[in-house]
Amino acid sequence: MQQIKLVLLWHMHQPDYRHYDTREFEMPWVYLHTIKDYTDMAHHLEAHPHIKAVVNFVPVLLDQLEDYVEQFATGQIRDPLLRLLATPDLASVSDDDREHILTNCFKGNHNTMLKPYPAYAKLHHLYDTLQKKQATELVNFSAQYFSDLLVWFHLAWTGESVRRHNATVMELMAQGEGFSHVDRMRLFKLIGELIEGLIPRYRRLAETGQIELSTTPHYHPLSPLLIDFTSAHDGIADAPLPINSFYPGGRSRVTFHLDKAIDSHQKRFGTQPTGIWPAEGAVSPPFIHILAESGCQWCASGEGVLVNSLHKLHPETTLPDRNRYLYRPYRIQEQENIICFFRDDKLSDFIGFEYAKWFGRDAAEHFVQSIEQIARHALPDENPVVSVILDGENAWEYYPYNGFYFLDDLYSLLDNHTGIHTTTYQDYLSSPENVHNVQVLPVLAAGSWVYGTFSTWIGDPEKNHAWDLLCTAKQNYDLVIQSDRLTDKEKTAASLQLASCESSDWFWWFGDYNQADTVIRFDQLYRDNLTNLYRLLKLPVPSILCKPISHGDTHAEEGGTMRRSS
């Protein structure tokens, strides 16, 4: 069996949840994923110092993490749930605040994050019973109920590594109910400490060489579509496109996001990133050229993109076994000085969607055995490198104990394996022996890690309408920027607001396969951002921005924060 190299890339991303005007956080997912997932992922790496990995932080996530650090430092809390957790007298809060607690504090996977805790489940049972009876006075729960609910919600969203080592969490979970303001403030203080310590933990892991830190264009734009809408036809030849034939000045906007991300990385981590994980693994030839010009050495995308590229190169030929083409790096066209790796979609999706249903040890052993199978199928001169790439936060709430046993067992098995060596892309490319394995991919089909296409972000009538609203806003932006109406400071503010509007996340959520309540919130936030862009440009706000783009589906079970790759 051949020696095999394994790259685990954990992608950490949350869109910008801050209201453009008040800077209030409209959704709490940044700090919740921080205290649960980003904290646990750091712990597992620290507990297994011989395991190497790539950790990708999107700059807009880091922006928000630093925002939370500042909030705790100044005491000016702009996240409603955190502010309510710290409120001394919950009996005096408004009905809107009470409704906010009830609406948000049962969010999470109930099978893994609520049912295992009888005291939390009891709080939900009481709420659920009244809701089913269509009670009109849900906001009239006692102050103690709200206090207990706020504590249990945050305890449920605390990482398993924290639960096992932090006295405050252990004591509160043992207490179970009757939480006082003092109890809530103990938990509040811990949340602040976890957030403040997070980025330094990953920085230390990078400084020891255990992890490579990579980045993504700053606000997570779908770069190939900003450059050219017709790139969507590489994946789906007859995909309907927006009314606007192109996004005005898209290439320069992609460069803006990329330059800003590189600058962010240098300031926060002291080095230029070696590689880029494009938003959604979305690539196209023009985007690859921009990456190469920036000095990036590597990028990565999905297996479906490689398959589509090979089909495009040899349309009449049946592809060989995936072992013959997947587990190697590619130079995209001979002239581009950048190497592209393609994820093993099957193994990545096993972690993202399947292993949560398995016993942790069984899942870890299956993963390792799958890597061994790849090694057995390798030809003598292939020296395979396997890329497993997925979100570093969204899968774990579906696992018992936040995936603790799976990750601990997986890292332990890999640590002790003589034939599988975890590495980073930077380390891989620094070896002359590995560079010899690079092959040229003369033709690259544009696509993403989801289905190998852009169908999650364009082609649907609602998604296309959202693009048209953005195109119109960009046309107005260009006219104003080229005039003398704005000061340099005002131009900078407008440019950053436009960048937020260009995020891929808005387009992800539009469509009837996503849950209505989430779609409605993202829809409103997107239109709020566009509205503010017009205000910053000192232009009238178009009335069409008052009309919802998408409603989602109240019965949707598909969709959500993750998609299978195929």
Number of C-alpha atoms within 10 A of each C-alpha: 13 18 15 22 20 22 21 22 27 21 22 23 23 20 19 23 19 19 16 18 9 8 12 14 20 17 18 15 13 21 22 19 23 22 25 25 26 23 24 25 21 17 19 17 20 16 12 15 15 18 21 25 23 23 25 23 23 27 27 23 20 20 13 19 19 14 16 22 17 15 15 19 12 9 10 11 19 19 18 17 22 18 14 21 23 22 16 16 13 19 15 11 13 11 12 10 16 20 13 15 21 19 10 14 18 21 13 15 14 16 12 17 25 22 14 14 16 11 18 24 17 14 18 19 12 11 16 12 11 14 13 8 8 10 11 9 9 14 17 13 14 10 15 17 15 23 26 21 24 24 26 26 21 21 23 27 22 24 26 22 20 20 18 10 10 11 11 16 19 14 12 19 18 9 12 15 18 13 19 15 17 11 19 22 16 15 20 18 13 17 19 19 14 19 22 18 12 16 20 13 15 23 17 14 20 18 13 10 16 22 27 25 28 26 27 30 25 28 28 29 26 24 29 27 27 23 21 18 20 18 22 26 19 21 21 16 10 10 16 16 21 23 11 16 12 18 21 20 14 20 18 13 20 26 18 16 22 25 16 17 26 25 17 22 23 13 11 15 17 11 13 19 23 17 26 24 24 27 26 25 24 25 30 23 17 16 22 25 16 17 24 19 13 13 14 19 18 25 24 26 27 29 29 24 28 26 19 21 22 20 17 15 15 12 11 8 10 9 13 8 9 12 17 14 19 20 26 20 27 24 18 22 18 12 11 16 17 21 25 26 24 27 28 20 22 14 19 22 20 15 23 23 16 15 22 20 11 13 14 22 17 13 22 24 16 16 20 16 12 13 18 18 13 18 25 15 15 19 13 11 8 18 18 26 28 24 28 20 28 23 20 21 23 17 21 25 23 21 25 20 18 25 24 20 18 25 20 18 18 20 23 17 17 21 17 12 12 10 14 21 18 22 21 24 28 18 13 17 17 11 10 9 11 17 14 11 16 16 17 15 18 14 18 22 25 26 32 29 29 23 19 27 27 27 20 20 23 24 20 19 16 21 23 21 21 22 26 19 18 21 23 13 21 22 13 15 21 13 12 17 18 9 8 9 13 16 10 11 9 14 17 14 15 22 19 15 19 23 20 24 25 27 22 21 23 23 23 20 28 30 22 19 17 24 21 20 13 16 26 19 14 22 22 18 20 24 22 17 20 25 21 21 27 20 13 19 23 13 14 9 16 12 8 10 15 12 10 14 23 22 20 20 17 14 11 13 10 13 16 15 13 15 15 15 18 14
